[in-house]
Amino acid sequence: MTPIADLLAGAERTGTGFRTRLSADWMQGRTAYGGLSAALALQAALELEPDLPPLRSAQVAFIGPLAGEVSVTATRLRRGRNAAFLQADVTSDAGLGLRATFVFMAELASAIEHDEASRAPAPPPRTDAELYTGPDDFFIGNFNFFDPKTSLGPAEWLRWARLRARDGLHPMVELIAIGDALPPAAFKLAPERGTPLSSLNWQINFLTDAPETSDGWWLLTTRAEAARHGYSSQRMAIWNAAGEPVAEAMQGVAIFG
């Protein structure tokens, strides 16, 4: 297990980002786990502009495979009085693998106060609960998981997850790293569980500027809205251990089979 903090601590800073080597335990097939790549991109953006307001939204495009030595570069697109837009690219020998646009925005005075976001449908695992941790040579070995006993749809996941090593991470870097940890929802629909699927993009909006939880646990859910002709659209959400909504998201997923 290689903590993300170790990947960052051992990185070579370049002024607009850094270079680091993706370890084998963060791979999922021929590319790195998407949540890790997105987390590295966010870290580069935070380091480029250290006085940013809170992160509000991220648009991530998973363009190609990332493995081995990678370069992470951040660029300021625009910064105004209240909002800042930054872009971050992650490249390897195979070329551009990920491009992310991050939106940071300060709180604004507003007469609007509205909250109909759903609360967590299941409590976090007990301290004596039996957890699942993936194999050491696959990215899920960096996580603990717990599946609550609840009724789910045919293309839906609901799972508690936490990073096994999370010390030293910015709270939003941790959340981005864990937010993509579920399999694509359409995976449940595949006649053979070996059918390859790959995330194409990820739009995630944060409902709090300071995410907190207990004992590292976050409840993740994803549900496929539609899946046909090799493409699926899924809706996603994240709650903390207190049941409070933390983020809402969508992904487009390619189905190769």
N, C-alpha and C positions, 0 to 999 in steps of 0.2 A: 504494500500500500504506500503510495506516494502522496503526502498531503499537498494540496494546492499551494499552501503557504511556502512549501519547500521549492516548488517549481518557480514561484515568484522570487523567493530569496536568492536562488541560484541563477536568475536571469541576468543577462548582460544588457544594461540600459543603453539606449541609443539617442536619447534626447527627445524623440517623438514617440518612444515606445520601448520595446525590449525584444531580445531574442532568448528563447529557451527551448529545451528539448522535451517533447512529450513522451512520458514514460509508457512502457508497454501495458501497465495496469490501468491506463486511462483509455485504451483503445476499444472500439466496438467494430470488429472486422478490419477493413483497410483504412478507416478514418478514426480520429479521436471522438470521444463522446461530445455531442454538440453542446451540452451545458458547460463543459469545461472550456471549450473554445470560446463560447460567448462570455464566460466569466473572465477569461484572459483579455478579451477585447474591452470589457468594461473596466478592468483594472488599468489598462493603458489610457483610457479616457480620463479616469480619475487622477492619474499621475500627470497627465498633460495640463489639466486645469485644476489645481488642488483646492480652489475656493469655490467650487461649483455648488449651486443650490441642490436640493434633493432630486434624485432620479425619479421621473414620473412614467417614462415609457421607453420601450426598446423595440426596434424592428431589426430582426436578424435574418439574413439570407444565408442558407447553407449551400454554398456554391460548388464546392468540390472537396475531395478528400484531404485531410490534414494528418501528417505523421512525421515523426522524427523531429528535426530542427525546424522551428517555426519563427517567423518574424511577426510581431504585433505592432502596428503603427496607428497612432491616433491623430486626427486632424480636426481642428475647430472649423465648423461650417458657418456658424453664426452665433453671436452672443449679444443679447440685448439687455435691457434693464432687469427683466424678470426671468427670461428663458435663455437656455444655451443648447445648441444642437452640435453634437460631436459625432464624428464617424470614426470607426476603427476597423481595420482590415487585418486578417490573419492569413499569412501566406506560408507555403512550404516549397520544397523542390518541385512539387506538382503544379504550383501556381496559386492563384487566389482561392482560398478555401472558405472564407467567411467574411462577410461585410455586415457591420451593424451600425445603426444610427440610434444614438441615445438622446433623449430629451430630458433636460434638467430644468426644473422650474420652481421658483420660490412661491410660498403661499401668498395668496392675494385676498384682500378684503372682498367679501361677497355676501349678498343677501340670500343666496341659494344654499339650502341645507337639505340634502336628500340622501337617503341610504336605504336601498332595498336589496343590497347584496345579501345572498344567502349565508347563513352561518354553517359551521362545520356539521355534517350529518353523522359524525362518529367521534367518540372521545379518543384521546391518545392512548397508546399502549400502557398497560401497568408496568411497574418496575420489574415484575417477575414474568412478563409476557415472553413467549418464544419468538425470537426475531429471526429474520432471514438475512444473510449476507452472501453476496455472490462470490464466485471463484476469484482467486487472486490475480488471474491473468485476464480478467475482463473488467470493464469499468465499474460494474455494479459491486465489485469487491470493495469499493471505497464507501459503500453505503450500508446502513441498516434499514430493513424494511419491515413493515407490519401491516397485514391485511385485516381490516375490521370485518366482522361478520355482519354483512348487510346485503340487501338485494340490489343487484346491478343489472343494467341492460345488456343486450347481446354484444355491444361494442362500447364498453365502458370500463374504466379502471377507477378504483378508489383505494389509495394506499398511503400509509404514513411512511415518511422517509426522513433520514438524517444523514449528514456526512459524518463518517467516523472520525475524521480529523478536520476540525473547523476553526481551531484557534488561530488568531492572527489575521483573519479575513475581514474585509469590509462587509457589513451586513448585507448590502445589495449584491456583492460578489458571491457571497454564500448562497443567497436566494436564487440568483441566476444559475449558479452551478447545480442547484438541486431541482430547479423548476422543470427540467426536461428529462427527469430520471425515469418516468414511466414509459413503457413500450407504447407505440402508437395504438390508438384505440381499435383501428381496423385490423390489427394483428389478431384479435379475437375472432374475426370473421373468416380468416384464412382457413381453407380446408386442411392445409398442412402447416403446422406451426413453424416450419422452416422457410416459409415464404418471406423473401427479403422486402423490407420496407425502409424508407428513408425520409426524414423530415426535409422539406424544401425551404420553409420559412417559419418564422415565429414572431408574432406580435404579442407583446406582454405589457399590460398597463398595471401600475402599482397603485394600490388604494391607501397606502400609508407611506409616509416619508421616512419612517424609522421602524422597520420590521423587527419584532422581537417574538421569541417563543420560549418554551421550557424544554430543557434537556435536548435541544437541537432538533426537535420534532416539527415537521411540517406535513400537513395533509394535502396530498395531490389528487386531482381527479382529471380525467379526460374522457370525452365522449364523442364518438364519430357522428357528425351530423349527416354525412353522405359519403358513400364510397362506391365508385364505379369507374370503369374505363382506366384503371390504373392510377386513380387519384382519390384522395380522401381529404375532407375538411373536418377538423375536430376542434371542439371548445374545451378550454382547460381552466382550472382555478386552483388557488393555493390558500389554505387557512393556517393560522398558527395553533398552538396547543390549547389556547383559550377559546378556540372556535371562531375567532375573528377573521373576516376575509382580508387577505393581504394582496392578492393579485388576481387578475382575470386575463385570459390569453386565448389565442387561436393559433393553429398550425395547419399548413398544407402538407400532405404526406404523399410520396410516390409509392406505389405498390407494384413490385416487379414480379408478378405472377398471379 
